Amino acid sequence: MNLPDFTKGRVLVVGDLLLDRYWRGDTSRVSPEAPVPVVHVQKVDERPGGSGNVAINATALGGTASIISVVGDDLEASILERMLHEKSVHCHFYVDSELPTVTKLRVLSRHQQLLRLDFEKYFENFDKEGFIEQYKLALKEHDVVVISDYGKGTLFDIQRLIALANEAGVATFVDPKQDFVHYAGATLITPNLKEFEAIVGPCPNDETLVTKGQSALKQYDLTHLLVTRGQHGMTLFSRDEDPTHLPTHALDVFDVTGAGDTVIGVLALAYAVKMPMIEAMQLANYAAGVVVGKVGTATATVQEIRERMLGSSSSLVCVIDEDELVDVLAETRSMGKRIVMTNGCFDILHTGHITYLEEAKALGDKLIVAVNTDESVRGLKGPERPINNVDARMRVLAGLGCVDWVVSFSEETPKRLINRIIPDVLVKGGDWKAEEIVGSDTVLQHGGSVQSLPFVKGFSTTSIIEKMKE
């Protein structure tokens, strides 16, 4: 999957804005006053939460984001406005001077949340008509509206917001916190599994989830419904299409705070730049996998998402066709990675092969192994070879930790493939002189290097076959 130019996407976020505060410190004793841990606070962090976190998840990828929300007339509102401007978010605030800006204070020790304190009241006394007029004007300048509902009072008439967006031809994405009837007619809603089950009832298995998801699409007149399922990934329902299930891409989970904001923020920006919904969901899934590995409300950058995409490959994904490899390498090179390439038949994998491949990988960041097809092996080795077909040989190579991608080629030599890929380092095993290695001229002309690595003595496919015959 290639990442698009996110700078062309324009996202409007409307909804409840929060200030997330974090007090962090070590815990080494229990209070003498009560059986509670004592946290020696050493660091204080403040970040935009709620609709603010959605907006900065869009700008973190290079998109344009604006926010319309209600705040109090206080220091916390000023802090939020400053931080959002620093993240390139355009702010339109409406003030309820009688109430505080919603603030959530979390106390953490060693990445674990020990306590949360909420400072909030329901917003009521602000210029609602002025809010709607600002919303109408903003619709003309944006591609997607995200309605970020945390139940704090900013979204006093969600159906009106959706209807106005639909009239303007602007997609509406909703992070729901109420009965889905409030979001009828939206382009997409993104409940987590708990929120979804609270409306439709328990979903003990995938079959029940699918049945109720498809029913909810029709009942609430939705174009898409995305259910985020924690460690089980996410499931997308779309009109007239089969459901799509994705596994999670989280490797380590420190804090799930704001993961839903990341999902909908990335989804909205991807949709704004015309990504198909399934690809947008995949992108949001990778982004969520990044942010849950961080503490507190967080964002994912384009580079972090690329790293997660490249690092999530299974052995099946490592086996790749030539066109896919070219696309993947474009992403890899954009991150400054050094590409190493080697080739061979690799008919019966042995210690010599593994040592050689490990040494090749050490010359760069990513290793491509180009493998001869069965027909080309027969042309090189004779009619009795290969012992293992090309699919089997590629799968075995893909299972090695030092190998990143395996691709096949049908010619006697990989010269054409090398000319297309142009690796940074070209490696061959044996006593080859660098200038004699096929493709060396192309690599050297482009500023790369060519190396010959000695084989491990006493190991070869031919000798193994002879021993088996004996």
C-alpha positions as CSV (number, residue, x, y, z in Angstrom):
1,M,0.0,0.0,0.0
2,N,1.5,3.4,-1.1
3,L,0.9,6.4,1.2
4,P,-0.8,9.3,-0.6
5,D,0.0,13.0,-0.4
6,F,-1.8,13.9,2.8
7,T,-1.1,17.6,2.4
8,K,-4.1,17.8,0.1
9,G,-6.6,16.6,2.7
10,R,-8.7,19.1,4.7
11,V,-10.5,17.8,7.9
12,L,-12.9,19.8,10.0
13,V,-13.3,18.5,13.6
14,V,-16.4,19.5,15.6
15,G,-16.9,18.4,19.1
16,D,-15.8,18.2,22.7
17,L,-12.3,19.5,23.4
18,L,-10.3,18.3,26.4
19,L,-7.1,19.2,28.1
20,D,-5.2,16.0,29.1
21,R,-2.7,16.5,31.9
22,Y,-0.2,13.9,33.0
23,W,1.7,13.9,36.3
24,R,4.6,11.4,36.1
25,G,7.0,10.2,38.8
26,D,8.5,7.2,40.6
27,T,6.6,5.2,43.3
28,S,8.8,3.6,46.0
29,R,6.6,3.7,49.1
30,V,3.1,3.6,50.5
31,S,1.6,6.6,52.2
32,P,1.6,6.5,56.1
33,E,-1.8,8.3,55.9
34,A,-3.7,5.7,53.8
35,P,-2.9,2.4,51.9
36,V,-2.1,4.2,48.7
37,P,1.2,4.6,46.7
38,V,3.1,7.9,47.0
39,V,4.1,9.3,43.6
40,H,7.1,11.7,43.6
41,V,6.0,13.9,40.7
42,Q,9.0,14.7,38.4
43,K,7.3,15.7,35.2
44,V,4.1,17.4,34.1
45,D,2.8,17.0,30.5
46,E,-0.2,18.7,28.8
47,R,-1.8,17.7,25.5
48,P,-5.0,18.4,23.6
49,G,-7.5,15.6,24.0
50,G,-10.9,14.7,22.6
51,S,-11.6,16.6,19.4
52,G,-8.1,18.3,19.8
53,N,-6.4,14.9,19.6
54,V,-8.4,14.0,16.5
55,A,-7.3,17.2,14.8
56,I,-3.6,16.9,15.6
57,N,-3.6,13.2,14.4
58,A,-4.6,14.7,11.0
59,T,-2.0,17.4,11.0
60,A,0.7,14.9,12.2
61,L,0.4,13.3,8.8
62,G,0.6,16.6,7.0
63,G,-3.0,17.3,6.5
64,T,-5.0,20.5,7.2
65,A,-7.3,20.5,10.2
66,S,-9.6,23.0,11.8
67,I,-11.6,22.6,15.1
68,I,-14.8,24.1,16.3
69,S,-15.5,23.6,20.0
70,V,-16.6,25.1,23.3
71,V,-14.3,26.0,26.2
72,G,-14.3,27.8,29.4
73,D,-12.9,31.3,30.0
74,D,-9.8,30.1,31.8
75,L,-6.1,29.3,31.6
76,E,-6.8,25.8,30.3
77,A,-8.5,27.2,27.2
78,S,-5.5,29.4,26.5
79,I,-3.2,26.4,26.9
80,L,-5.3,24.4,24.4
81,E,-5.4,27.2,21.9
82,R,-1.6,27.7,22.1
83,M,-0.8,23.9,21.7
84,L,-3.3,23.5,18.8
85,H,-1.8,26.4,17.0
86,E,1.7,24.9,17.5
87,K,0.3,21.7,15.8
88,S,-1.0,23.8,12.8
89,V,-4.7,23.3,13.8
90,H,-7.0,26.3,13.1
91,C,-9.1,27.0,16.1
92,H,-12.7,28.4,16.4
93,F,-13.6,28.5,20.1
94,Y,-17.0,29.4,21.7
95,V,-16.8,30.3,25.4
96,D,-19.1,29.3,28.2
97,S,-17.7,31.7,30.9
98,E,-19.6,29.9,33.7
99,L,-17.9,26.6,33.3
100,P,-14.3,25.2,33.3
101,T,-12.6,23.9,30.2
102,V,-12.9,20.1,30.4
103,T,-9.6,18.8,32.0
104,K,-8.5,15.2,32.8
105,L,-5.6,14.8,35.1
106,R,-3.8,11.4,35.1
107,V,-1.2,10.3,37.6
108,L,1.3,7.8,36.2
109,S,4.3,5.9,37.5
110,R,6.5,3.7,35.3
111,H,4.0,4.0,32.4
112,Q,1.1,2.8,34.5
113,Q,-1.9,5.0,35.2
114,L,-2.7,5.0,38.9
115,L,-5.4,7.7,39.1
116,R,-7.5,10.0,37.0
117,L,-9.2,13.2,38.1
118,D,-11.9,14.8,35.9
119,F,-12.8,18.6,36.0
120,E,-15.9,19.2,33.9
121,K,-19.5,20.3,33.7
122,Y,-22.0,20.1,30.8
123,F,-21.7,23.1,28.5
124,E,-25.0,25.0,27.9
125,N,-24.5,28.8,27.8
126,F,-22.7,29.5,24.6
127,D,-23.6,31.1,21.2
128,K,-25.2,28.1,19.6
129,E,-26.4,29.9,16.4
130,G,-23.0,31.5,16.0
131,F,-21.6,28.0,16.4
132,I,-23.8,26.7,13.5
133,E,-23.0,29.7,11.3
134,Q,-19.3,29.1,11.8
135,Y,-19.8,25.4,11.0
136,K,-21.7,26.2,7.7
137,L,-18.8,28.5,6.6
138,A,-16.2,25.9,7.5
139,L,-18.0,23.1,5.5
140,K,-17.2,25.0,2.3
141,E,-13.4,24.7,3.0
142,H,-13.1,21.1,4.1
143,D,-13.5,17.6,2.6
144,V,-14.5,15.6,5.7
145,V,-16.2,16.5,9.0
146,V,-15.3,14.5,12.1
147,I,-17.9,14.7,14.9
148,S,-16.1,14.0,18.1
149,D,-18.7,13.2,20.7
150,Y,-17.5,12.9,24.3
151,G,-20.9,14.0,25.8
152,K,-19.7,17.3,27.2
153,G,-22.3,19.6,25.6
154,T,-20.6,21.0,22.5
155,L,-22.6,18.8,20.2
156,F,-26.1,20.1,21.1
157,D,-27.7,19.0,17.8
158,I,-25.8,16.3,16.0
159,Q,-28.5,15.5,13.5
160,R,-28.5,19.1,12.3
161,L,-24.7,18.9,11.9
162,I,-24.9,15.7,9.8
163,A,-27.8,17.1,7.7
164,L,-25.9,20.3,6.9
165,A,-22.8,18.3,5.9
166,N,-24.9,16.0,3.7
167,E,-26.4,19.0,2.0
168,A,-22.9,20.4,1.4
169,G,-21.7,17.1,0.0
170,V,-19.2,16.7,2.8
171,A,-18.6,13.3,4.4
172,T,-19.4,12.9,8.1
173,F,-17.3,10.6,10.3
174,V,-18.5,10.2,13.9
175,D,-16.8,8.8,17.1
176,P,-20.0,7.9,18.9
177,K,-20.8,8.0,22.6
178,Q,-24.6,7.9,22.5
179,D,-27.3,5.8,20.9
180,F,-26.6,5.4,17.2
181,V,-30.0,7.0,16.4
182,H,-28.3,10.4,17.0
183,Y,-25.8,9.7,14.1
184,A,-28.3,8.4,11.5
185,G,-27.3,9.4,8.0
186,A,-23.6,9.7,8.8
187,T,-21.0,8.5,6.3
188,L,-19.2,6.5,9.0
189,I,-19.3,5.8,12.7
190,T,-16.5,4.2,14.7
191,P,-17.7,2.6,17.9
192,N,-15.4,0.3,19.9
193,L,-16.8,-3.1,20.6
194,K,-18.1,-2.2,24.1
195,E,-20.0,0.8,22.6
196,F,-21.3,-1.3,19.8
197,E,-22.6,-4.0,22.1
198,A,-24.2,-1.4,24.3
199,I,-26.5,-0.5,21.4
200,V,-27.0,-3.8,19.5
201,G,-26.4,-6.4,22.3
202,P,-23.7,-8.9,23.0
203,C,-21.5,-10.2,20.1
204,P,-19.9,-13.4,21.5
205,N,-18.5,-14.4,18.1
206,D,-17.7,-13.0,14.6
207,E,-20.9,-14.4,13.1
208,T,-23.1,-12.4,15.5
209,L,-20.9,-9.4,15.0
210,V,-21.4,-9.5,11.3
211,T,-25.1,-10.0,11.5
212,K,-25.6,-7.1,13.9
213,G,-23.2,-4.9,12.0
214,Q,-24.9,-5.3,8.7
215,S,-28.3,-4.7,10.4
216,A,-27.0,-1.5,12.0
217,L,-25.9,-0.2,8.7
218,K,-29.4,-0.3,7.4
219,Q,-31.2,0.7,10.6
220,Y,-29.2,3.9,11.0
221,D,-28.7,4.7,7.3
222,L,-24.9,4.5,7.4
223,T,-22.5,4.2,4.5
224,H,-19.8,2.6,6.6
225,L,-19.5,1.2,10.2
226,L,-16.1,0.5,11.7
227,V,-16.0,-1.5,14.9
228,T,-12.7,-1.3,16.7
229,R,-12.1,-4.5,18.7
230,G,-8.9,-3.9,20.8
231,Q,-6.6,-6.9,20.6
232,H,-8.8,-8.5,17.9
233,G,-8.2,-5.6,15.5
234,M,-11.2,-4.0,13.7
235,T,-14.1,-4.9,11.4
236,L,-15.4,-2.7,8.6
237,F,-19.0,-2.9,7.3
238,S,-19.9,-1.1,4.1
239,R,-23.1,-1.0,2.0
240,D,-23.3,-3.8,-0.6
241,E,-19.9,-5.2,0.4
242,D,-18.7,-8.1,2.5
243,P,-17.3,-7.2,6.0
244,T,-13.5,-6.8,6.2
245,H,-11.6,-8.0,9.3
246,L,-8.1,-6.7,10.2
247,P,-5.9,-8.0,13.0
248,T,-4.3,-5.5,15.3
249,H,-0.8,-4.1,14.5
250,A,0.0,-3.2,18.1
251,L,3.3,-4.7,19.3
252,D,3.4,-3.3,22.8
253,V,0.5,-1.6,24.6
254,F,1.4,1.0,27.3
255,D,-1.8,3.1,27.1
256,V,-4.9,3.0,24.9
257,T,-5.8,6.7,25.7
258,G,-6.7,8.4,22.5
259,A,-6.4,5.4,20.2
260,G,-10.0,5.9,19.0
261,D,-9.1,9.6,18.2
262,T,-6.2,8.3,16.1
263,V,-8.3,5.9,14.2
264,I,-11.0,8.4,13.2
265,G,-8.5,11.2,12.6
266,V,-6.4,9.1,10.2
267,L,-9.4,7.6,8.6
268,A,-10.9,11.1,7.9
269,L,-7.6,12.4,6.4
270,A,-7.1,9.3,4.2
271,Y,-10.7,9.6,3.0
272,A,-10.2,13.3,2.3
273,V,-7.3,12.4,-0.1
274,K,-9.5,9.8,-1.9
275,M,-8.1,6.6,-0.4
276,P,-10.6,3.7,-0.7
277,M,-12.2,3.0,2.6
278,I,-10.5,-0.4,3.1
279,E,-7.1,1.1,2.5
280,A,-8.0,4.0,4.8
281,M,-8.9,1.4,7.5
282,Q,-5.7,-0.4,7.0
283,L,-3.8,2.8,7.4
284,A,-5.7,3.8,10.6
285,N,-5.0,0.3,12.0
286,Y,-1.3,0.8,11.5
287,A,-1.5,4.2,13.1
288,A,-3.4,2.9,16.1
289,G,-0.8,0.2,16.5
290,V,1.8,3.0,16.8
291,V,0.0,5.2,19.4
292,V,-1.0,2.4,21.8
293,G,2.8,1.8,22.2
294,K,3.1,5.4,23.6
295,V,1.9,6.8,26.9
296,G,-1.1,9.2,26.9
297,T,-2.9,10.8,24.0
298,A,-0.5,10.5,21.1
299,T,-0.1,10.7,17.3
300,A,1.5,8.7,14.6
301,T,3.8,10.3,12.0
302,V,4.0,9.1,8.4
303,Q,7.5,7.7,9.1
304,E,6.2,5.7,12.1
305,I,3.4,4.3,10.1
306,R,5.8,3.3,7.3
307,E,8.0,1.6,9.9
308,R,5.0,-0.3,11.3
309,M,3.9,-1.3,7.8
310,L,7.3,-2.6,6.9
311,G,7.8,-4.3,10.3
312,S,4.5,-6.2,10.3
313,S,5.4,-8.6,7.4
314,S,4.8,-12.3,7.9
315,S,6.6,-14.9,5.9
316,L,3.8,-14.9,3.4
317,V,4.0,-11.1,2.9
318,C,7.8,-11.4,2.5
319,V,7.2,-13.5,-0.6
320,I,6.4,-10.7,-3.0
321,D,6.0,-10.2,-6.7
322,E,8.3,-7.8,-8.7
323,D,5.8,-4.9,-9.0
324,E,4.9,-5.0,-5.3
325,L,8.6,-5.0,-4.4
326,V,9.2,-1.9,-6.4
327,D,6.4,-0.1,-4.5
328,V,7.6,-1.3,-1.1
329,L,11.2,-0.2,-1.9
330,A,9.9,3.3,-2.7
331,E,8.5,3.5,0.8
332,T,11.7,2.0,2.3
333,R,14.0,4.3,0.6
334,S,12.0,7.3,1.6
335,M,13.0,6.4,5.2
336,G,16.7,6.3,4.3
337,K,17.1,2.5,4.5
338,R,20.0,0.8,2.7
339,I,18.9,-2.0,0.4
340,V,21.0,-5.2,-0.1
341,M,20.3,-7.7,-2.8
342,T,21.6,-11.2,-3.6
343,N,20.4,-14.0,-5.7
344,G,20.6,-17.8,-6.2
345,C,18.8,-21.1,-6.5
346,F,18.7,-21.9,-2.8
347,D,17.5,-25.4,-3.6
348,I,18.3,-27.1,-0.3
349,L,18.9,-24.5,2.4
350,H,22.0,-25.3,4.6
351,T,24.3,-23.7,7.1
352,G,26.4,-22.1,4.4
353,H,23.4,-20.3,2.9
354,I,22.3,-19.0,6.3
355,T,25.8,-17.7,7.2
356,Y,26.1,-16.0,3.8
357,L,22.6,-14.4,4.1
358,E,23.3,-13.1,7.6
359,E,26.5,-11.6,6.4
360,A,24.7,-10.0,3.4
361,K,22.0,-8.5,5.7
362,A,24.7,-6.9,7.9
363,L,25.8,-4.8,4.9
364,G,22.6,-2.8,5.0
365,D,19.1,-2.4,6.5
366,K,16.9,-4.6,4.3
367,L,17.8,-7.8,2.4
368,I,16.2,-8.9,-0.9
369,V,16.8,-12.5,-2.1
370,A,16.0,-13.1,-5.8
371,V,15.4,-16.7,-6.5
372,N,15.6,-18.6,-9.8
373,T,12.3,-20.1,-11.0
374,D,12.3,-23.9,-11.6
375,E,12.8,-23.6,-15.3
376,S,15.8,-21.3,-15.0
377,V,17.3,-23.7,-12.3
378,R,17.0,-26.6,-14.8
379,G,18.8,-24.5,-17.4
380,L,21.6,-23.9,-14.9
381,K,21.8,-27.2,-13.0
382,G,20.3,-29.8,-15.3
383,P,17.0,-31.7,-15.6
384,E,17.1,-33.3,-12.1
385,R,17.1,-29.9,-10.4
386,P,15.6,-28.2,-8.5
387,I,14.8,-30.7,-5.7
388,N,12.3,-28.2,-4.2
389,N,9.9,-26.1,-6.4
390,V,10.2,-22.3,-6.4
391,D,7.3,-21.7,-4.0
392,A,8.8,-24.0,-1.4
393,R,12.2,-22.5,-1.7
394,M,10.9,-18.9,-1.4
395,R,8.8,-19.8,1.7
396,V,11.8,-21.3,3.5
397,L,13.9,-18.2,2.7
398,A,11.1,-15.9,3.9
399,G,11.1,-17.7,7.3
400,L,14.7,-16.5,8.0
401,G,15.0,-13.5,10.3
402,C,17.7,-11.9,8.1
403,V,15.6,-11.9,4.9
404,D,13.1,-9.1,4.3
405,W,11.7,-9.9,0.9
406,V,11.9,-12.8,-1.5
407,V,11.2,-12.4,-5.2
408,S,11.5,-14.8,-8.2
409,F,13.0,-14.2,-11.6
410,S,12.7,-16.4,-14.7
411,E,15.8,-15.5,-16.7
412,E,19.2,-17.2,-16.4
413,T,20.6,-14.2,-14.6
414,P,19.0,-11.5,-12.5
415,K,20.4,-8.6,-14.6
416,R,17.0,-7.3,-15.7
417,L,15.7,-7.4,-12.1
418,I,18.8,-5.7,-10.8
419,N,18.5,-2.9,-13.4
420,R,14.9,-2.3,-12.2
421,I,15.6,-2.5,-8.4
422,I,19.1,-0.9,-8.3
423,P,20.0,-2.0,-4.8
424,D,22.5,0.0,-2.7
425,V,24.6,-3.2,-2.2
426,L,24.8,-6.1,-4.6
427,V,26.2,-9.3,-3.0
428,K,27.3,-12.6,-4.5
429,G,28.7,-15.7,-2.8
430,G,31.9,-17.4,-3.8
431,D,35.2,-16.2,-5.4
432,W,33.6,-13.8,-7.8
433,K,35.5,-10.5,-8.7
434,A,33.2,-7.6,-8.1
435,E,33.3,-6.5,-11.8
436,E,32.3,-10.0,-12.9
437,I,29.1,-10.1,-10.8
438,V,26.0,-9.8,-13.0
439,G,24.4,-6.3,-12.5
440,S,27.5,-4.8,-10.9
441,D,27.9,-2.2,-13.7
442,T,24.4,-0.8,-13.0
443,V,24.8,-0.7,-9.2
444,L,28.2,0.9,-9.4
445,Q,27.0,3.5,-11.9
446,H,24.3,4.5,-9.4
447,G,26.8,5.0,-6.5
448,G,26.2,1.6,-4.9
449,S,28.7,-1.1,-3.9
450,V,29.3,-4.7,-5.0
451,Q,30.7,-7.4,-2.7
452,S,31.7,-11.0,-2.9
453,L,31.3,-13.1,0.3
454,P,33.1,-16.4,0.7
455,F,31.0,-19.6,1.1
456,V,31.4,-21.6,4.3
457,K,33.6,-24.5,3.4
458,G,32.2,-28.0,3.5
459,F,28.6,-27.0,2.7
460,S,26.9,-27.1,-0.7
461,T,23.6,-28.3,-2.2
462,T,25.5,-30.5,-4.6
463,S,27.4,-32.3,-1.9
464,I,24.2,-32.8,0.2
465,I,22.5,-34.4,-2.8
466,E,25.5,-36.7,-3.4
467,K,25.5,-37.8,0.2
468,M,21.8,-38.6,0.0
469,K,22.4,-40.7,-3.2
470,E,25.2,-42.6,-1.4
